[in-house]
Amino acid sequence: MTFEYFLKNGELLPMAEATVGLSNIEYQYGFGVYETLRVVNGTPYFVDQHIERLSGSARSIGLEHHFAPEAVRADITALIAKIGPDTYNLKILLVGGKEPVLSILPLNPLFPDKKLYRDGVVCTTYEYERRFPHAKTLNMLESYLAYRTAREAGAYDALLVDRNGCVVEGTRTNFFCIKGKTLVSPPAEKILLGVTRTILLKVAAQQGYEVVEREIHTQDLSQYEGACLTSTSSGIMPVASIGTYRFGEVPAALKTLMIAFDTFVETCGGRLD
């Protein structure tokens, strides 16, 4: 799908002008934050949560700006109205500096192979700890290198491992393990609190699952029946293997949770109330 327009500081402009100058030092050094949200048939999903996290990311790195949540929400609505009732992603890009710039641009979504939801994905591991875990920033070099290494190995994603050998998150995903109806997440203070992760926790509670936060060491993976990743692009993606460790079939409790999650997203009207 080809898109004709994007928004820059509230102004509708041709996509040809969706550029950042080479002299923009803030962009060069990654002093910016971003969000990606899904639009399905013209309905944006979980807008308030994405805007809230964008604001939180900016605060985490000291990025001061004047873009109020209501104005960002209005801009998203205006751009969707211009594009029409299609399915795509919206990227919200906030670059800091003396005159901060907020751009909102439509992008074609990526749809994972449906077989991956049945069989699970292969993940590698990569030793790296992000300095600002709660900030979704443009400083993505190590994550990019980790992801590139994973793709070169034929894997779906790389899981970031801290100095203690514990899995924290993926390069663009949150990570969970599961045993029975207990869902285990790495400690919240160490990870990016993904919007899809938040939805999963809500659905899990509705379905009677227990959610526990604790360290997940790579040597302890055999204690769990399975694992999964969450993201805006993929929803809940089961994990088949991590490094040399391979899980068995996707556990029944995880399959049930995936179905419940999909049902919630399909019927919630894009809102998390």
C-alpha positions as CSV (number, residue, x, y, z in Angstrom):
1,M,0.0,0.0,0.0
2,T,1.3,3.5,-0.9
3,F,0.7,6.4,1.5
4,E,0.5,10.0,0.4
5,Y,0.6,11.9,3.6
6,F,2.1,12.1,7.1
7,L,1.9,14.7,9.9
8,K,4.7,16.8,11.2
9,N,4.0,19.0,14.2
10,G,0.3,18.8,13.4
11,E,0.7,19.8,9.7
12,L,-0.4,17.4,7.0
13,L,2.4,17.0,4.5
14,P,3.3,14.8,1.5
15,M,5.2,11.7,2.3
16,A,8.1,12.9,0.1
17,E,8.8,15.4,2.9
18,A,9.0,12.8,5.6
19,T,12.8,13.3,6.1
20,V,15.3,14.2,8.8
21,G,18.2,16.5,8.0
22,L,21.7,15.0,8.1
23,S,22.7,17.9,10.4
24,N,20.1,17.0,13.0
25,I,22.4,16.2,15.9
26,E,19.6,14.9,18.2
27,Y,18.5,12.4,15.6
28,Q,22.1,11.4,14.9
29,Y,22.7,10.7,18.6
30,G,19.3,8.9,19.1
31,F,17.8,11.6,21.3
32,G,14.3,10.7,20.5
33,V,11.5,8.3,21.3
34,Y,8.9,6.5,19.3
35,E,5.8,4.3,19.3
36,T,4.2,2.1,16.7
37,L,0.5,1.4,16.9
38,R,-1.8,-0.7,14.7
39,V,-4.8,0.6,12.7
40,V,-7.3,-2.0,11.6
41,N,-9.9,-0.9,9.0
42,G,-9.5,2.7,10.1
43,T,-9.7,2.0,13.8
44,P,-6.5,2.8,15.8
45,Y,-5.8,0.3,18.6
46,F,-4.8,1.3,22.2
47,V,-4.1,4.9,21.3
48,D,-4.1,6.2,24.9
49,Q,-1.6,3.5,26.1
50,H,0.8,4.3,23.2
51,I,0.6,8.0,23.8
52,E,1.1,7.5,27.6
53,R,4.2,5.4,27.0
54,L,5.6,7.9,24.4
55,S,5.3,10.6,27.1
56,G,6.9,8.3,29.7
57,S,9.8,7.5,27.4
58,A,10.4,11.2,26.8
59,R,10.5,11.9,30.6
60,S,12.9,9.0,31.1
61,I,15.5,10.5,28.9
62,G,14.8,14.2,29.8
63,L,13.3,15.0,26.4
64,E,11.2,18.2,27.0
65,H,8.4,19.0,24.5
66,H,5.1,20.8,24.2
67,F,3.0,18.1,22.5
68,A,0.0,17.4,24.8
69,P,-1.6,13.9,24.7
70,E,-4.9,15.4,23.4
71,A,-3.1,17.1,20.5
72,V,-1.3,13.8,19.6
73,R,-4.6,12.0,19.7
74,A,-6.3,14.6,17.5
75,D,-3.4,14.3,15.0
76,I,-3.8,10.5,14.8
77,T,-7.5,10.9,14.2
78,A,-6.9,13.5,11.5
79,L,-4.3,11.4,9.7
80,I,-6.5,8.3,9.8
81,A,-9.4,10.2,8.4
82,K,-7.2,11.4,5.5
83,I,-5.9,7.8,4.8
84,G,-9.3,6.1,5.0
85,P,-10.5,2.7,6.4
86,D,-7.4,0.6,5.7
87,T,-5.1,-1.6,7.8
88,Y,-1.6,-0.3,8.5
89,N,0.8,0.8,11.3
90,L,1.3,4.4,12.5
91,K,4.8,5.3,13.7
92,I,4.9,8.2,16.1
93,L,8.4,9.7,16.2
94,L,9.4,12.4,18.7
95,V,12.9,13.9,18.2
96,G,14.2,16.2,20.9
97,G,16.2,19.4,20.7
98,K,15.7,23.2,20.9
99,E,12.6,22.7,18.7
100,P,11.3,19.2,19.2
101,V,9.6,17.6,16.2
102,L,6.7,15.1,16.4
103,S,6.0,13.1,13.2
104,I,3.3,10.6,12.6
105,L,3.6,8.5,9.5
106,P,1.8,5.4,8.1
107,L,3.7,2.3,7.4
108,N,2.8,-1.1,5.9
109,P,2.5,-3.7,8.6
110,L,4.4,-7.0,8.7
111,F,2.4,-10.2,9.1
112,P,4.3,-13.2,10.5
113,D,3.8,-16.5,8.9
114,K,0.8,-18.2,10.5
115,K,2.8,-21.4,10.9
116,L,4.9,-19.7,13.5
117,Y,1.9,-19.3,15.8
118,R,1.4,-23.1,15.5
119,D,5.0,-24.2,15.8
120,G,6.7,-21.4,17.7
121,V,9.7,-19.3,16.8
122,V,13.5,-19.8,17.2
123,C,15.3,-17.3,19.3
124,T,19.0,-16.6,19.9
125,T,20.4,-14.8,23.0
126,Y,22.6,-11.7,23.1
127,E,24.3,-10.1,26.1
128,Y,23.1,-6.6,26.5
129,E,21.4,-4.4,29.1
130,R,19.6,-1.2,28.1
131,R,20.4,1.9,30.2
132,F,16.8,3.2,30.2
133,P,14.6,0.0,30.3
134,H,11.3,2.0,30.4
135,A,12.2,4.2,27.4
136,K,11.5,3.3,23.8
137,T,14.3,5.4,22.4
138,L,16.0,5.8,19.0
139,N,19.2,4.6,20.5
140,M,18.8,1.1,19.0
141,L,22.3,0.2,17.9
142,E,22.8,-2.8,20.2
143,S,19.3,-4.0,19.6
144,Y,19.9,-3.8,15.9
145,L,23.1,-5.7,16.1
146,A,21.4,-8.4,18.2
147,Y,18.5,-8.7,15.8
148,R,20.8,-8.8,12.8
149,T,22.8,-11.6,14.5
150,A,19.6,-13.5,15.1
151,R,18.4,-13.1,11.6
152,E,21.7,-14.3,10.2
153,A,21.3,-17.4,12.3
154,G,17.8,-18.0,10.9
155,A,16.1,-16.9,14.1
156,Y,13.0,-14.8,14.7
157,D,14.4,-12.6,17.4
158,A,17.3,-12.3,19.9
159,L,16.5,-12.3,23.6
160,L,18.6,-9.8,25.6
161,V,20.4,-11.4,28.5
162,D,21.7,-9.4,31.5
163,R,25.1,-9.8,33.3
164,N,23.6,-12.4,35.6
165,G,22.5,-14.7,32.7
166,C,18.8,-13.8,32.9
167,V,16.5,-13.2,29.9
168,V,15.1,-9.7,30.0
169,E,13.2,-9.1,26.7
170,G,13.6,-9.4,23.0
171,T,15.0,-6.7,20.7
172,R,11.4,-5.6,19.9
173,T,9.4,-7.9,22.1
174,N,8.5,-8.7,25.7
175,F,9.2,-12.2,27.0
176,F,7.2,-14.6,29.2
177,C,7.6,-18.2,30.3
178,I,4.6,-20.3,31.3
179,K,4.0,-23.4,33.5
180,G,0.4,-24.6,33.9
181,K,-1.7,-21.4,34.3
182,T,1.2,-19.4,35.8
183,L,2.7,-16.8,33.5
184,V,6.2,-15.6,34.5
185,S,7.6,-12.2,33.4
186,P,11.0,-10.8,34.0
187,P,10.9,-8.0,36.7
188,A,9.0,-4.9,35.4
189,E,11.8,-2.5,36.4
190,K,14.2,-4.2,34.0
191,I,12.0,-4.2,30.8
192,L,10.1,-2.0,28.4
193,L,6.5,-2.2,29.5
194,G,5.0,-3.1,26.2
195,V,1.4,-2.2,25.3
196,T,0.7,-5.7,24.1
197,R,2.2,-7.0,27.3
198,T,-0.3,-4.9,29.3
199,I,-3.2,-6.4,27.2
200,L,-1.9,-9.9,27.8
201,L,-1.8,-9.3,31.6
202,K,-5.4,-8.1,31.5
203,V,-6.5,-11.1,29.5
204,A,-4.6,-13.5,31.7
205,A,-6.2,-12.1,34.8
206,Q,-9.7,-12.5,33.2
207,Q,-8.9,-16.1,32.3
208,G,-7.7,-17.0,35.9
209,Y,-4.0,-17.2,35.2
210,E,-1.5,-16.2,37.9
211,V,1.2,-13.7,36.8
212,V,4.5,-13.8,38.6
213,E,7.5,-11.5,38.2
214,R,10.9,-13.1,38.7
215,E,14.3,-13.5,37.1
216,I,14.3,-16.1,34.3
217,H,17.8,-17.6,34.0
218,T,18.8,-19.2,30.8
219,Q,19.9,-22.3,32.8
220,D,16.4,-22.6,34.3
221,L,14.3,-22.8,31.1
222,S,13.6,-26.5,31.6
223,Q,11.5,-25.5,34.6
224,Y,8.9,-24.1,32.3
225,E,6.5,-25.8,29.8
226,G,6.8,-23.0,27.2
227,A,7.5,-19.4,26.5
228,C,6.2,-16.6,24.3
229,L,6.9,-13.1,22.9
230,T,4.5,-10.2,22.7
231,S,4.5,-7.2,20.4
232,T,2.2,-4.9,18.5
233,S,3.1,-6.6,15.2
234,S,2.8,-10.2,16.3
235,G,0.4,-10.3,19.3
236,I,1.4,-13.4,21.2
237,M,4.1,-15.5,19.5
238,P,5.0,-18.9,21.0
239,V,8.7,-19.7,21.4
240,A,10.0,-23.1,20.1
241,S,13.6,-22.7,21.2
242,I,16.1,-20.4,22.9
243,G,19.7,-21.0,21.9
244,T,20.3,-24.7,22.3
245,Y,17.3,-25.3,24.5
246,R,14.1,-26.5,22.8
247,F,10.7,-26.5,24.4
248,G,8.2,-29.2,23.5
249,E,4.9,-28.5,21.8
250,V,3.1,-25.3,22.5
251,P,1.5,-26.0,25.9
252,A,-2.3,-26.1,26.0
253,A,-2.5,-23.2,28.6
254,L,-0.6,-21.0,26.2
255,K,-2.8,-21.9,23.3
256,T,-5.9,-21.0,25.4
257,L,-4.4,-17.7,26.3
258,M,-3.5,-16.9,22.7
259,I,-7.2,-17.5,21.7
260,A,-8.5,-15.4,24.5
261,F,-6.1,-12.6,23.6
262,D,-7.1,-12.7,20.0
263,T,-10.8,-12.6,21.0
264,F,-10.3,-9.6,23.3
265,V,-8.4,-7.7,20.6
266,E,-11.1,-8.5,18.0
267,T,-13.9,-7.4,20.2
268,C,-12.5,-4.5,22.2
269,G,-12.9,-1.8,19.5
270,G,-9.3,-0.7,19.9
271,R,-9.8,0.3,23.6
272,L,-8.3,-1.0,26.8
273,D,-10.9,0.0,29.4
